Amino acid sequence: MDQVLAYGGLRLTPDMTIDNCPDLDLLIVPGGWGTRTEVRNKNLLNWIAVRAAKTRLTASVCTGSSLLGKAGLLDGHEATTHWRAFDFLRESAPRAQIREDVRFTLVEPIFTSAGVSAGIDLALRIVNHFFGIEIAKVTARQMEYPYPERDLRMKDS
């Protein structure tokens, strides 16, 4: 398989393609500048929709939520994204309940997060979801990162 060149020059060598990907317990859809063009990639959007229907949990970080929205997965669901991309998410997911006041949403079977640090918070909550609070807290401690005890509000309520 061909290497993928990521933003900043990071090279990734995939072990699988979307054509031979096995069933997943967890699908995480990352964000970034590439989402602006990928929201028109019908093959990718269909793959996300089909995979998400078979996973226990689907999550997104940052503008990955716009891909979930374009795949039709956020209709009637709460979702968030990076603060600079709320308009992009509204365009991609017009029937979603966009939350501008939270770092992440935790409504099964779809979790979404705002930017990078919110994605770390979400990742720890996903560890909790699958393995329990004690493992999640130990994971956060190992990372020297505070465990997100609650849905930390971005604005004072």
Sequence and secondary structure as in RCSB ss.txt:
>XXXX:A:sequence
MDQVLAYGGLRLTPDMTIDNCPDLDLLIVPGGWGTRTEVRNKNLLNWIAVRAAKTRLTASVCTGSSLLGKAGLLD
GHEATTHWRAFDFLRESAPRAQIREDVRFTLVEPIFTSAGVSAGIDLALRIVNHFFGIEIAKVTARQMEYPYPER
DLRMKDS
>XXXX:A:secstr
   EE GGG EE  S  TTT    SEEEE  STTHHHHTT HHHHHHHHHHHHHSSEEEEETTHHHHHHHTT  T
TSEE   GGGHHHHHHH TTSEE SSBSEEEETTEEEE SHHHHHHHHHHHHHHHH HHHHHHHHHHHT     S
  BSS  
